[in-house]
Amino acid sequence: MRDVIAAFILLNAVVLIVTYLTYVERKFAARMQSRIGPYRVGRPHGWLQPIADAIKLLIKEDIVPALADRPVYNLAPIVFLIPSLLIFATIPFAPGLGLADLNIGILFFLAVSSLEIVGLFMGGWGSNNKYALLSAMRAVNQIISYEVPFVLTALIPVLLAGSLQLSAIVESQRGLWFVAYPVIGQLAFIAFIIATIASENRVPFDILEAESELVAGFRVEYSGMKFALIQLAEYTHMFGVSCLGALLFLGGWLGPGSAHPVVGAAWFLLKALFIFLLVTWVRWSFVRIRVDQILGLSWKVLLPATLILLMATGFWVAWSGGRVA
């Protein structure tokens, strides 16, 4: 019963944080472009805008295409959302503050997070729309291409820490955060950010939602609450990957006063927010590149680079006798 209550609290906390991350992104992007952003709903700064958006989507009509594969179409948003929520089961927010700190936590995260691709393709296929299907095929192609360097990059902190347990990886950074580790840390963090942007289908890698070609991509036939679930899944997954980056490279909850769980959790969320805003900054600063350039960057540049970096990390750890700091 205790685990059920903890899971319920974690689920609602994640949904609340992700809901307001949409507000943070809109405000952040607006300031970058000398705009105001959401302002009127919940004046003076529009802090009730996410609630208003949620209510609007709840009461909108749910339209199902006449020729859609109804079981697949209706199930896709749920299949898309569930993996995005499950990845938080193994994330430690502070010492002793987490649902399940598995000894193979990072493997669980990587395995479960990749399942979102199933729901994405179900949405494109079930809609029975050529634009949605093309978008889903593009997305599958891109996500699979960048999942490989993403996994290789995530394994670099595993080698440096000598553990697959996320809390152990954080504790091994007490002397030095892995992002500050000479050469290896900086290159790995840059590769992680690039792979994250691509795997999350964000600009300049958003070929699945190219408005000039595919309207709204694989979600073009969705409306109302189903559309809201898809949006929630995308932002939840982005927040989860930001949390992973904070754990692997930025020392997780480590910081002044982090021995207290609340302070540690605050440090952790601030670092995750930093990565989220870093990705958002890239999204609102560059233009979309072509699909051949996206795939070429993955297979010809990022994959061999991360593979070489992983091998170099392994040789260094073996040569130094496992000492990373």
C-alpha positions as CSV (number, residue, x, y, z in Angstrom):
1,M,0.0,0.0,0.0
2,R,2.9,2.3,0.8
3,D,4.4,1.8,-2.6
4,V,1.0,2.5,-4.3
5,I,0.7,5.8,-2.4
6,A,4.3,6.8,-3.3
7,A,3.7,6.0,-7.0
8,F,0.5,8.0,-6.9
9,I,2.3,11.0,-5.4
10,L,5.2,10.7,-7.9
11,L,2.8,10.4,-10.9
12,N,0.9,13.6,-9.9
13,A,4.0,15.5,-9.1
14,V,5.5,14.7,-12.5
15,V,2.3,15.6,-14.3
16,L,2.1,18.9,-12.5
17,I,5.8,19.7,-13.2
18,V,5.5,18.8,-16.9
19,T,2.3,20.9,-17.2
20,Y,4.2,24.0,-16.1
21,L,7.2,23.1,-18.2
22,T,5.1,24.0,-21.2
23,Y,4.5,27.4,-19.6
24,V,8.3,27.8,-18.8
25,E,9.2,27.0,-22.4
26,R,6.7,29.5,-23.8
27,K,7.9,32.2,-21.5
28,F,11.5,31.4,-22.2
29,A,11.0,31.4,-26.0
30,A,9.1,34.6,-25.8
31,R,11.9,36.4,-23.9
32,M,14.4,35.1,-26.4
33,Q,12.3,36.7,-29.2
34,S,11.5,40.0,-27.3
35,R,7.9,38.9,-26.8
36,I,5.8,38.7,-23.6
37,G,4.4,35.1,-23.9
38,P,1.3,34.0,-21.9
39,Y,0.1,36.9,-19.8
40,R,-3.6,37.3,-19.4
41,V,-4.8,34.1,-17.9
42,G,-3.6,34.4,-14.3
43,R,-2.3,37.9,-14.5
44,P,0.2,39.4,-14.2
45,H,2.3,36.7,-15.8
46,G,-0.2,34.1,-17.1
47,W,0.6,31.5,-14.5
48,L,-2.8,29.9,-15.0
49,Q,-2.3,29.4,-18.7
50,P,-1.4,25.6,-18.5
51,I,-4.6,25.0,-16.5
52,A,-6.6,26.9,-19.1
53,D,-5.0,24.9,-21.9
54,A,-5.8,21.6,-20.1
55,I,-9.4,22.5,-19.5
56,K,-9.8,23.6,-23.2
57,L,-8.5,20.3,-24.4
58,L,-10.7,18.4,-22.0
59,I,-13.9,19.9,-23.3
60,K,-13.0,19.9,-27.0
61,E,-14.8,17.4,-29.2
62,D,-13.0,14.1,-29.8
63,I,-13.1,13.6,-33.6
64,V,-12.2,10.1,-35.0
65,P,-11.6,9.8,-38.7
66,A,-14.2,7.6,-40.4
67,L,-11.5,5.3,-42.0
68,A,-9.2,5.1,-39.0
69,D,-8.3,1.8,-37.4
70,R,-10.2,2.6,-34.2
71,P,-8.6,0.2,-31.7
72,V,-5.1,1.2,-32.8
73,Y,-6.0,4.9,-33.1
74,N,-7.6,5.1,-29.7
75,L,-4.9,3.1,-27.9
76,A,-1.9,4.9,-29.4
77,P,-1.9,8.0,-27.1
78,I,-2.0,5.7,-24.0
79,V,0.8,3.5,-25.4
80,F,2.7,6.6,-26.2
81,L,2.3,8.1,-22.6
82,I,2.9,5.0,-20.4
83,P,6.7,4.6,-21.2
84,S,7.2,8.3,-20.6
85,L,5.8,8.0,-17.1
86,L,7.4,4.6,-16.3
87,I,10.9,6.0,-16.7
88,F,10.5,8.0,-13.5
89,A,10.1,4.9,-11.5
90,T,13.9,4.4,-11.2
91,I,14.9,8.1,-11.0
92,P,16.3,9.0,-7.6
93,F,15.5,12.7,-6.8
94,A,17.6,12.8,-3.7
95,P,19.2,10.3,-1.2
96,G,16.4,7.9,-0.3
97,L,13.9,9.9,-2.3
98,G,12.8,7.7,-5.3
99,L,10.3,5.0,-6.1
100,A,12.8,2.2,-7.0
101,D,16.5,2.7,-7.1
102,L,17.3,-0.4,-9.2
103,N,20.9,-1.7,-9.5
104,I,20.3,-1.7,-13.3
105,G,18.4,1.6,-13.2
106,I,20.0,3.1,-16.3
107,L,19.2,0.0,-18.4
108,F,15.6,0.1,-17.2
109,F,15.4,3.8,-18.2
110,L,16.9,3.3,-21.6
111,A,14.8,0.2,-22.4
112,V,11.5,1.7,-21.3
113,S,12.0,5.1,-22.8
114,S,12.6,3.6,-26.2
115,L,9.1,2.0,-26.1
116,E,7.5,5.4,-27.0
117,I,8.2,4.6,-30.6
118,V,5.5,1.9,-30.6
119,G,2.8,4.4,-29.6
120,L,4.1,6.9,-32.1
121,F,3.9,4.5,-35.0
122,M,0.5,3.3,-33.8
123,G,-0.8,6.9,-34.0
124,G,0.5,7.4,-37.5
125,W,-0.8,4.0,-38.8
126,G,-4.1,4.0,-37.0
127,S,-5.0,7.5,-38.3
128,N,-5.2,6.1,-41.9
129,N,-3.8,9.4,-43.1
130,K,-0.8,9.6,-45.5
131,Y,0.7,12.6,-43.8
132,A,0.4,11.0,-40.3
133,L,1.9,7.8,-41.7
134,L,4.8,9.6,-43.4
135,S,5.5,11.4,-40.2
136,A,5.5,8.2,-38.1
137,M,7.9,6.5,-40.6
138,R,10.2,9.6,-40.4
139,A,10.1,9.6,-36.6
140,V,10.9,5.8,-36.4
141,N,13.8,6.2,-38.7
142,Q,15.2,9.2,-36.8
143,I,14.6,7.9,-33.3
144,I,16.2,4.6,-34.0
145,S,19.2,6.3,-35.7
146,Y,19.9,8.5,-32.6
147,E,19.0,5.9,-29.9
148,V,22.3,4.2,-30.6
149,P,24.6,7.1,-30.0
150,F,22.3,8.1,-27.1
151,V,22.9,4.8,-25.4
152,L,26.6,4.9,-26.1
153,T,26.8,8.3,-24.6
154,A,24.8,7.3,-21.5
155,L,27.2,4.4,-21.0
156,I,30.2,6.7,-20.5
157,P,29.2,7.8,-17.0
158,V,28.5,4.1,-16.3
159,L,32.1,3.3,-17.1
160,L,33.4,6.2,-15.1
161,A,31.3,5.3,-12.0
162,G,31.6,1.5,-12.4
163,S,27.9,1.0,-11.8
164,L,24.5,0.9,-13.6
165,Q,22.7,2.2,-10.5
166,L,21.8,5.8,-10.9
167,S,22.3,6.8,-7.3
168,A,25.8,5.2,-7.4
169,I,26.6,7.2,-10.5
170,V,25.6,10.4,-8.6
171,E,27.6,9.5,-5.5
172,S,30.7,8.8,-7.7
173,Q,30.6,12.5,-8.8
174,R,31.1,13.9,-5.3
175,G,34.7,14.9,-6.1
176,L,34.0,16.0,-9.7
177,W,30.9,16.1,-11.8
178,F,31.3,14.1,-15.0
179,V,30.6,17.1,-17.2
180,A,33.8,18.6,-15.8
181,Y,35.8,15.5,-16.3
182,P,38.7,16.5,-18.6
183,V,37.9,16.2,-22.3
184,I,35.8,13.0,-22.0
185,G,33.1,14.7,-19.9
186,Q,32.7,17.7,-22.1
187,L,32.5,15.7,-25.3
188,A,30.1,13.2,-23.8
189,F,27.8,15.9,-22.6
190,I,27.7,17.6,-25.9
191,A,27.0,14.3,-27.6
192,F,24.3,13.6,-25.1
193,I,22.6,17.0,-25.8
194,I,22.7,16.4,-29.5
195,A,21.3,12.9,-29.2
196,T,18.6,14.2,-26.8
197,I,17.5,16.9,-29.2
198,A,17.3,14.4,-32.1
199,S,15.6,11.6,-30.2
200,E,13.0,14.1,-28.8
201,N,12.3,15.3,-32.4
202,R,13.1,18.9,-31.5
203,V,14.3,21.6,-33.8
204,P,16.6,21.4,-35.8
205,F,15.7,17.7,-36.0
206,D,11.8,17.9,-36.1
207,I,11.3,16.3,-39.5
208,L,8.2,14.4,-38.2
209,E,6.4,17.7,-37.5
210,A,7.4,19.7,-40.5
211,E,4.5,22.1,-40.8
212,S,5.2,23.0,-44.4
213,E,5.0,19.3,-45.4
214,L,3.2,17.2,-42.8
215,V,0.9,19.7,-41.0
216,A,1.0,18.4,-37.4
217,G,2.8,15.1,-38.2
218,F,1.6,11.8,-36.8
219,R,-0.9,13.6,-34.5
220,V,-2.6,15.5,-37.3
221,E,-5.9,13.5,-36.8
222,Y,-6.0,13.7,-33.0
223,S,-8.0,16.3,-31.1
224,G,-9.2,17.0,-27.6
225,M,-8.0,14.8,-24.8
226,K,-6.1,12.4,-27.1
227,F,-4.1,15.3,-28.4
228,A,-3.4,16.4,-24.9
229,L,-2.1,12.9,-23.9
230,I,0.3,13.0,-26.8
231,Q,1.6,16.4,-25.9
232,L,1.9,15.4,-22.2
233,A,3.8,12.3,-23.3
234,E,6.3,14.3,-25.3
235,Y,7.0,16.8,-22.6
236,T,7.1,14.1,-19.9
237,H,9.7,12.2,-21.9
238,M,11.7,15.4,-22.5
239,F,11.7,16.1,-18.7
240,G,12.7,12.5,-18.0
241,V,15.7,12.7,-20.3
242,S,16.6,16.0,-18.7
243,C,16.6,14.3,-15.3
244,L,18.8,11.5,-16.7
245,G,21.3,14.1,-18.0
246,A,21.3,15.8,-14.6
247,L,22.1,12.4,-12.9
248,L,24.7,11.3,-15.4
249,F,26.7,14.5,-15.9
250,L,25.7,17.3,-13.5
251,G,26.0,15.4,-10.2
252,G,22.2,14.8,-9.6
253,W,21.2,16.2,-6.2
254,L,24.8,17.1,-5.2
255,G,25.2,20.7,-4.0
256,P,25.4,22.8,-0.8
257,G,23.1,21.3,1.8
258,S,22.1,18.4,-0.4
259,A,22.3,16.0,2.6
260,H,18.7,17.1,3.3
261,P,16.3,15.3,0.9
262,V,14.3,18.5,0.1
263,V,17.4,20.6,-0.7
264,G,18.9,17.7,-2.7
265,A,15.7,17.3,-4.7
266,A,15.7,21.1,-5.3
267,W,19.3,21.0,-6.7
268,F,18.3,18.0,-8.9
269,L,15.2,19.7,-10.4
270,L,17.2,22.9,-11.0
271,K,19.9,20.9,-13.0
272,A,17.1,19.1,-14.9
273,L,15.5,22.4,-15.7
274,F,18.9,23.7,-16.9
275,I,19.1,20.9,-19.5
276,F,15.5,21.4,-20.5
277,L,16.1,25.1,-21.1
278,L,19.4,24.3,-23.0
279,V,17.4,22.1,-25.4
280,T,14.7,24.8,-25.6
281,W,17.3,27.4,-26.4
282,V,18.6,25.3,-29.3
283,R,15.0,24.6,-30.5
284,W,14.2,28.3,-30.7
285,S,17.5,29.4,-32.2
286,F,18.0,27.2,-35.3
287,V,16.1,26.1,-38.4
288,R,15.2,22.6,-39.4
289,I,17.7,20.7,-41.4
290,R,17.0,18.1,-44.2
291,V,16.3,14.5,-43.4
292,D,19.4,13.3,-45.2
293,Q,21.5,15.7,-43.1
294,I,19.9,14.5,-40.0
295,L,20.6,10.8,-40.7
296,G,24.0,11.6,-42.0
297,L,24.9,13.4,-38.8
298,S,23.8,10.3,-36.8
299,W,25.4,7.5,-38.8
300,K,28.5,9.2,-40.2
301,V,29.4,11.6,-37.3
302,L,27.7,11.0,-34.0
303,L,27.8,7.2,-34.0
304,P,31.5,6.8,-34.7
305,A,32.3,9.7,-32.4
306,T,30.4,8.3,-29.4
307,L,31.8,4.8,-30.1
308,I,35.4,6.1,-30.1
309,L,34.6,8.2,-27.0
310,L,33.2,5.1,-25.2
311,M,36.3,3.0,-26.1
312,A,38.6,5.8,-25.0
313,T,36.7,6.0,-21.7
314,G,37.1,2.3,-21.2
315,F,40.8,2.4,-21.9
316,W,41.3,5.3,-19.5
317,V,39.3,3.7,-16.7
318,A,41.3,0.4,-17.2
319,W,44.7,2.3,-17.3
320,S,43.9,4.4,-14.2
321,G,42.7,1.4,-12.2
322,G,39.2,2.6,-12.0
323,R,40.0,6.0,-10.5
324,V,37.9,8.7,-12.0
325,A,38.7,11.7,-9.8
